[in-house]
Amino acid sequence: MKKLFVLLLIAFVTSSSFAKTDPDKKLFAARNIKKTMKIVTDWQLKNPKHELTDWTNGAFFAGVSAAWATTKSKPIYQAMMDMGTKNGWKPGRRWYHADDIAICQTYVDLYKIEKKQEMIQSFVDTLAIFLKKPYPTRGNEIIKWWWCDALFMGPPAMVKLAMATGNNSYIEYSDKLFKECYELLYDKEEHLFARDLKYVIKNDGKDIREANGKKIFWSRGNGWVMGGIVRVLNELPANYEGRDFYITLFKEMSARLKELQQADGLWRASLLDPDSYPGGEVSGSGFDCYAMAWGINNGILDKATYLPVVEKAWIALNKCVKEDGHVGWVQPIGADPKKNFNAESWEVYGSGAFLLAGSEVIKLKR
């Protein structure tokens, strides 16, 4: 009896000591991750903000789809079905605009389960125009994806549809447009994307820079790209000849973003001028956490190097979630770093980024 008491005492002291040294361990328990994902999804569904075909909801419902795949929650699945039905399974009105096909990522996810052609037919019809008709501009044709956020909106939707239908022309065209954007906006020294040409440094005396003189690289913009890359890689066959381009880009960006993560685990709105933007920005940080966790889970990123980055980010992201599921510290819609957000600021894409992160963090072998 005395021996049993001693063993129990040792176990209690050991467990208590561990709890003190790792108080955030519970945030990585599968049960708690699922619970938080459900709460976040429920709150955001009850607090809509934009048209359901809007790009903001494209990002949010990408997270909702990931939340369903993680939790198998019937209400979450029904919410996706209700969204598609309300939209008539149609993209936005602009056939040429990446933003307006982002919502189709979720349509394709549901089509893979339901096998109902109506879920993807409008998307198929839209891409039939998109692949053939010139970009509607007043002057000469310009590249279609001229802003870095587009790389989350368009490529995953097109590649998902290609894999669901067997029509490889969608992948081929997506590759072409992705690389055009890459050549236009990717800084091969910093391994980051400018949001658009306005922020590309030309050294002509008219450059726009941060207060510290550094180039402007927007956290959420680069988060969009990171999320877009892994969503493409997740769909592409392992033997796809163009796969190495995306893997190389993903590794380069991951290494740079690892260096730019702040002590609290989040990234600032401006990646190279964090001191000018106090307070972590959750949407960009959520996408980065999601992408790097995916990279670890799929053997592309070194676990020993990147697991601490993901863990810090996940702990920090959870601190930005209120008890009711409201995800705060999300920068409002924009095109560059700003200081116009705080602990109460939310947007649907911030919830989407959090849900995507949770869907990969739960798979980590820590």
C-alpha positions as CSV (number, residue, x, y, z in Angstrom):
1,M,0.0,0.0,0.0
2,K,2.8,2.3,0.9
3,K,4.6,1.5,-2.4
4,L,1.4,2.3,-4.3
5,F,1.1,5.6,-2.5
6,V,4.7,6.5,-3.4
7,L,4.1,5.7,-7.1
8,L,1.0,7.7,-7.2
9,L,2.7,10.6,-5.5
10,I,5.6,10.5,-8.1
11,A,3.1,10.4,-10.9
12,F,1.2,13.4,-9.5
13,V,4.4,15.4,-9.1
14,T,5.6,14.5,-12.5
15,S,2.4,15.3,-14.2
16,S,2.1,18.6,-12.3
17,S,5.6,19.5,-13.2
18,F,5.0,18.8,-16.9
19,A,1.8,20.8,-16.8
20,K,3.7,23.8,-15.4
21,T,6.5,23.5,-18.0
22,D,4.0,23.1,-21.0
23,P,0.8,24.9,-20.1
24,D,-0.2,25.1,-23.8
25,K,0.0,21.4,-24.4
26,K,-3.8,21.2,-24.3
27,L,-4.0,23.4,-27.4
28,F,-2.6,20.5,-29.4
29,A,-5.0,17.8,-28.1
30,A,-7.2,16.6,-31.0
31,R,-10.3,16.9,-28.9
32,N,-9.6,20.6,-28.1
33,I,-8.6,21.5,-31.6
34,K,-11.9,20.0,-32.9
35,K,-13.9,21.8,-30.3
36,T,-12.3,25.2,-31.1
37,M,-12.7,24.7,-34.8
38,K,-16.4,24.0,-34.3
39,I,-16.9,27.1,-32.1
40,V,-15.1,29.3,-34.6
41,T,-17.1,27.9,-37.5
42,D,-20.4,28.3,-35.7
43,W,-19.7,31.9,-34.7
44,Q,-18.6,32.9,-38.1
45,L,-21.6,31.3,-39.8
46,K,-23.9,33.2,-37.5
47,N,-22.1,36.5,-38.2
48,P,-22.0,36.7,-42.1
49,K,-20.5,39.8,-43.7
50,H,-20.3,39.5,-47.5
51,E,-22.0,38.0,-50.5
52,L,-21.6,34.2,-50.4
53,T,-19.8,34.2,-53.7
54,D,-17.3,36.9,-52.5
55,W,-13.6,36.1,-52.3
56,T,-13.7,36.6,-48.6
57,N,-16.1,33.7,-48.3
58,G,-14.0,31.7,-50.7
59,A,-11.3,31.8,-48.1
60,F,-13.7,31.2,-45.2
61,F,-15.4,28.2,-46.8
62,A,-12.1,26.7,-47.7
63,G,-11.6,26.7,-43.9
64,V,-15.1,25.4,-43.3
65,S,-14.4,22.5,-45.7
66,A,-11.2,21.8,-43.8
67,A,-13.2,22.0,-40.5
68,W,-15.7,19.4,-41.8
69,A,-12.9,17.1,-43.0
70,T,-11.4,17.3,-39.5
71,T,-14.5,17.0,-37.4
72,K,-17.0,15.3,-39.6
73,S,-19.6,17.6,-38.1
74,K,-23.0,17.2,-39.8
75,P,-24.0,20.9,-39.2
76,I,-20.8,22.1,-40.8
77,Y,-21.4,19.9,-43.8
78,Q,-24.9,21.2,-44.1
79,A,-23.7,24.8,-43.9
80,M,-21.5,24.1,-47.0
81,M,-24.4,22.5,-48.8
82,D,-26.7,25.4,-47.9
83,M,-24.1,27.9,-49.1
84,G,-23.8,26.1,-52.5
85,T,-27.5,25.9,-52.9
86,K,-28.1,29.5,-52.1
87,N,-25.4,30.5,-54.6
88,G,-26.9,28.2,-57.2
89,W,-23.5,26.6,-57.4
90,K,-22.3,29.6,-59.3
91,P,-19.1,31.6,-59.0
92,G,-19.1,35.4,-58.9
93,R,-20.1,37.5,-61.9
94,R,-16.6,38.2,-63.3
95,W,-15.6,35.2,-65.4
96,Y,-12.0,36.6,-65.7
97,H,-11.4,37.5,-62.1
98,A,-9.6,35.0,-59.7
99,D,-11.5,36.4,-56.7
100,D,-14.8,35.3,-58.2
101,I,-13.8,31.6,-58.5
102,A,-12.4,31.2,-55.0
103,I,-15.7,30.0,-53.7
104,C,-15.6,27.2,-56.3
105,Q,-12.9,25.4,-54.3
106,T,-15.7,24.4,-51.9
107,Y,-18.0,23.4,-54.7
108,V,-15.4,21.0,-56.0
109,D,-14.8,19.6,-52.5
110,L,-18.5,18.8,-52.2
111,Y,-18.7,17.5,-55.8
112,K,-16.1,14.9,-54.9
113,I,-18.5,13.6,-52.3
114,E,-21.9,14.2,-53.8
115,K,-21.0,13.5,-57.5
116,K,-23.7,16.0,-58.7
117,Q,-22.7,17.7,-61.9
118,E,-24.7,20.8,-61.0
119,M,-22.2,21.6,-58.3
120,I,-19.4,22.3,-60.8
121,Q,-21.2,22.9,-64.1
122,S,-21.2,26.7,-63.8
123,F,-17.6,26.7,-62.8
124,V,-16.8,24.5,-65.9
125,D,-18.7,27.0,-68.1
126,T,-16.9,30.0,-66.6
127,L,-13.5,28.5,-67.2
128,A,-14.5,27.6,-70.8
129,I,-14.8,31.4,-71.3
130,F,-11.8,32.2,-69.2
131,L,-9.4,30.0,-71.1
132,K,-10.4,31.4,-74.5
133,K,-11.5,35.0,-74.2
134,P,-9.0,37.9,-73.8
135,Y,-8.8,39.8,-70.6
136,P,-11.3,42.7,-70.8
137,T,-9.0,45.7,-70.7
138,R,-9.0,49.0,-72.5
139,G,-5.5,48.6,-73.8
140,N,-3.3,45.6,-74.5
141,E,-3.8,42.3,-72.7
142,I,-2.2,42.3,-69.3
143,I,-1.5,39.3,-67.1
144,K,-4.6,38.0,-65.5
145,W,-3.3,37.4,-62.0
146,W,-1.5,40.7,-61.3
147,W,-1.9,40.7,-57.5
148,C,-0.4,38.1,-55.2
149,D,-3.6,37.3,-53.4
150,A,-4.9,35.8,-56.6
151,L,-2.6,32.8,-56.1
152,F,-4.9,31.6,-53.3
153,M,-8.1,32.4,-55.2
154,G,-7.5,30.9,-58.6
155,P,-5.0,28.1,-58.8
156,P,-6.4,25.8,-56.1
157,A,-9.9,26.1,-57.6
158,M,-8.6,25.3,-61.1
159,V,-6.4,22.4,-60.0
160,K,-9.1,20.9,-57.9
161,L,-11.5,21.0,-60.8
162,A,-8.8,19.4,-63.1
163,M,-8.3,16.5,-60.7
164,A,-12.0,16.0,-60.2
165,T,-12.8,16.1,-64.0
166,G,-9.6,14.8,-65.6
167,N,-9.3,18.0,-67.7
168,N,-5.6,18.8,-67.5
169,S,-6.0,22.1,-69.4
170,Y,-7.1,23.7,-66.2
171,I,-3.8,22.8,-64.5
172,E,-1.8,23.8,-67.5
173,Y,-3.4,27.3,-67.7
174,S,-3.1,27.7,-64.0
175,D,0.6,26.9,-64.1
176,K,1.0,29.5,-66.9
177,L,-0.8,32.3,-65.0
178,F,0.9,31.4,-61.7
179,K,4.3,31.7,-63.2
180,E,3.4,35.0,-64.9
181,C,2.5,36.4,-61.5
182,Y,5.7,34.9,-60.0
183,E,7.9,36.6,-62.6
184,L,6.1,39.9,-62.0
185,L,5.9,40.1,-58.2
186,Y,8.3,37.6,-56.6
187,D,11.4,39.1,-55.1
188,K,14.1,36.6,-55.6
189,E,16.4,38.2,-53.0
190,E,13.8,38.5,-50.2
191,H,11.9,35.3,-51.2
192,L,8.6,37.2,-50.7
193,F,5.8,38.5,-53.0
194,A,5.0,42.1,-53.5
195,R,1.3,42.6,-53.3
196,D,1.2,44.2,-56.8
197,L,3.5,46.3,-59.1
198,K,2.9,49.4,-57.0
199,Y,5.1,47.8,-54.4
200,V,7.9,46.4,-56.6
201,I,11.1,48.3,-56.1
202,K,12.4,49.9,-59.3
203,N,15.1,52.2,-57.8
204,D,13.8,55.1,-59.8
205,G,13.4,57.5,-56.9
206,K,9.7,56.9,-56.8
207,D,9.7,53.7,-54.8
208,I,7.3,53.2,-51.9
209,R,9.0,51.9,-48.8
210,E,8.3,51.3,-45.1
211,A,9.2,53.8,-42.4
212,N,12.5,51.9,-41.8
213,G,13.4,52.1,-45.5
214,K,12.7,48.4,-46.2
215,K,10.6,47.1,-49.1
216,I,6.9,46.6,-48.4
217,F,5.9,43.0,-48.1
218,W,2.4,42.5,-46.8
219,S,1.9,39.7,-44.4
220,R,-1.6,38.6,-45.5
221,G,-0.6,38.8,-49.2
222,N,2.2,36.4,-48.6
223,G,0.0,34.3,-46.4
224,W,-2.5,34.0,-49.3
225,V,0.4,32.8,-51.5
226,M,1.6,30.2,-49.0
227,G,-1.9,28.9,-48.6
228,G,-2.4,28.8,-52.4
229,I,0.8,26.9,-53.0
230,V,0.0,24.1,-50.5
231,R,-3.5,23.8,-51.7
232,V,-2.2,23.3,-55.3
233,L,0.5,20.8,-54.1
234,N,-2.2,18.9,-52.1
235,E,-4.0,18.2,-55.4
236,L,-1.2,17.7,-57.9
237,P,-0.1,14.1,-58.5
238,A,3.2,13.2,-57.0
239,N,4.7,12.7,-60.5
240,Y,3.4,15.9,-62.0
241,E,6.3,17.4,-64.0
242,G,5.6,21.0,-62.8
243,R,5.5,20.1,-59.1
244,D,9.1,20.9,-58.3
245,F,8.5,24.6,-59.2
246,Y,5.9,24.9,-56.4
247,I,8.0,22.9,-53.9
248,T,11.1,25.1,-54.4
249,L,9.0,28.2,-54.1
250,F,7.3,26.9,-51.0
251,K,10.6,26.0,-49.3
252,E,12.1,29.4,-50.1
253,M,9.2,31.3,-48.7
254,S,8.9,29.1,-45.6
255,A,12.6,29.7,-44.8
256,R,12.2,33.4,-45.1
257,L,8.9,33.6,-43.1
258,K,10.5,31.5,-40.4
259,E,13.1,34.2,-40.0
260,L,10.4,36.9,-39.8
261,Q,8.1,35.3,-37.2
262,Q,8.0,37.5,-34.1
263,A,8.6,36.4,-30.5
264,D,4.9,36.1,-29.8
265,G,4.5,33.6,-32.6
266,L,2.6,35.8,-35.0
267,W,3.8,37.8,-38.1
268,R,3.2,41.5,-38.3
269,A,1.2,43.2,-41.0
270,S,4.5,44.4,-42.6
271,L,6.9,41.6,-42.7
272,L,10.1,43.7,-42.9
273,D,9.0,46.6,-40.6
274,P,7.4,44.8,-37.7
275,D,8.1,47.7,-35.2
276,S,5.8,50.0,-37.1
277,Y,2.9,47.6,-36.7
278,P,2.5,46.5,-33.1
279,G,0.1,43.5,-32.6
280,G,0.2,40.3,-34.6
281,E,-2.0,39.9,-37.7
282,V,-4.0,36.7,-37.5
283,S,-5.1,36.1,-41.1
284,G,-1.6,36.2,-42.6
285,S,-0.3,34.2,-39.5
286,G,-3.0,31.7,-39.9
287,F,-2.2,30.9,-43.5
288,D,1.5,30.7,-42.7
289,C,0.8,28.3,-39.8
290,Y,-1.5,26.2,-42.1
291,A,1.0,26.0,-44.9
292,M,4.1,25.1,-42.7
293,A,2.1,22.5,-40.8
294,W,1.1,21.0,-44.1
295,G,4.7,21.1,-45.2
296,I,5.8,19.1,-42.1
297,N,2.9,16.6,-42.4
298,N,3.8,15.9,-46.1
299,G,7.5,15.6,-45.6
300,I,8.5,18.7,-47.5
301,L,9.6,20.8,-44.6
302,D,12.1,19.6,-42.0
303,K,10.2,18.8,-38.8
304,A,13.0,19.8,-36.4
305,T,13.3,23.1,-38.1
306,Y,9.7,24.1,-38.6
307,L,7.7,22.4,-35.8
308,P,8.7,25.1,-33.2
309,V,7.6,27.8,-35.7
310,V,4.2,26.1,-36.2
311,E,3.8,25.4,-32.5
312,K,4.4,29.1,-31.5
313,A,2.1,30.2,-34.2
314,W,-0.7,27.9,-33.2
315,I,-0.5,28.9,-29.5
316,A,-0.5,32.6,-30.5
317,L,-3.5,32.1,-32.8
318,N,-5.5,30.4,-30.1
319,K,-4.9,33.4,-27.8
320,C,-6.7,35.5,-30.4
321,V,-9.9,33.4,-30.3
322,K,-12.6,34.6,-27.9
323,E,-14.7,32.1,-25.9
324,D,-17.6,32.6,-28.3
325,G,-15.5,31.7,-31.3
326,H,-14.8,35.3,-32.5
327,V,-11.3,35.4,-34.1
328,G,-9.7,38.8,-33.4
329,W,-6.6,40.7,-34.5
330,V,-7.6,40.4,-38.2
331,Q,-6.6,43.2,-40.5
332,P,-9.6,44.5,-42.5
333,I,-9.8,44.3,-46.3
334,G,-7.0,46.2,-48.0
335,A,-3.9,45.9,-50.2
336,D,-1.0,46.7,-47.9
337,P,0.0,46.9,-44.2
338,K,-2.1,49.1,-42.0
339,K,-2.5,49.7,-38.3
340,N,-6.3,49.7,-38.4
341,F,-7.0,46.5,-36.4
342,N,-7.0,45.3,-32.8
343,A,-8.2,42.4,-30.6
344,E,-11.8,43.0,-31.7
345,S,-11.2,43.2,-35.4
346,W,-12.5,40.3,-37.4
347,E,-13.1,39.2,-41.0
348,V,-14.4,35.9,-42.4
349,Y,-11.1,35.1,-44.0
350,G,-9.4,35.3,-40.6
351,S,-11.7,32.6,-39.4
352,G,-11.0,30.6,-42.6
353,A,-7.2,30.9,-42.0
354,F,-7.6,29.7,-38.4
355,L,-9.6,26.7,-39.5
356,L,-7.2,25.7,-42.2
357,A,-4.3,25.9,-39.6
358,G,-6.2,23.7,-37.2
359,S,-6.9,21.1,-39.9
360,E,-3.1,20.6,-40.3
361,V,-1.9,21.2,-36.7
362,I,-4.1,18.4,-35.6
363,K,-2.2,16.0,-37.8
364,L,1.2,16.9,-36.4
365,K,3.2,14.2,-34.7
366,R,4.8,16.2,-31.9
